[in-house]
Amino acid sequence: MVGLAALSPTDRRYLDFDEAFLRDFADQRSDESRSLDASLERGWQALLTLPRGQLSMLPTGLLDAHGARDGPDTEASR
């Protein structure tokens, strides 16, 4: 097992993504009514916790439209 201190900044961002995905997207209460647009927006917000360089399979225009940030893959870019 590896501690957090041994992880790279990118690895830590993937952990952040996992938490955001579960908390903000997947964890919908049974009494919560959420539209498809709201769900998609929550999905994007979770996805954008990752560095833009890790989203290379997505079209540039789509990343730009949702505000994906460029920048170094470091703690400071969060």
N, C-alpha and C positions, 0 to 999 in steps of 0.2 A: 504494500500500500504506500502511496506517495502523498506527502502532505501538500497543502496549498502553496507553501513557500517554494516547493520544487517545480511547480507548474509554470509554464510560459504565460505571458500576458494573453496570448490567443487561447490557450487552454482555459484560463480563468474566464474569458469572455464566453466560451462555450458553456461553462457552468452557470454564468449569469443568464445566458439564453435559456438553458434548461429551467431555471427557476422562474423566469419571466413567462415562458411558454406555459408551464403548469399553473402558475398563479393567475396570470392575466387572460389566458386563452382557454385552456382546457378545463379549468375549475369554474364551471358555470353552475350556480345554485339551481335547484329544481324549480324555485319560484322566480327565477330571473328570466325575463323575456328579453332576448337579444336579437336584433335584426342581423341579416346576413352581412350587411355593410359594417355594422358595429363589430361583428366577429372578425371580418377581414381586417379591419383597422387594428384590432387587438393583436391579430396574428402578425401584421406588419410591425407593430411596435415591439413585439417580442423578437422578431427576426432582426430588427435593426439594432439590437444589442450586440450583434456580431459586427466585426470590422467589414467594411465594404469589400475588401480584398477576398474575404471568405465567401462572398455572395456572387462568385464569378459565373455561375450558371444562369443568373437572372439578367435580362436585358438592361442595358445602361439606362434607357429611357424610363423604365419601370423603377429602377433604383432612384433616379433623379426625382421622379414624381412623388416618391414617398420619403424623400429627404435623407437617403443613405449618405453617410459622411465618409469623406476620404480621410486619410491621415494615418499616422503611424499606429501600429498595433500595440499600443502601450496602455498602461493604467490611465495616463493623462488624457487619452482620447475618449474616455467613457462619458 
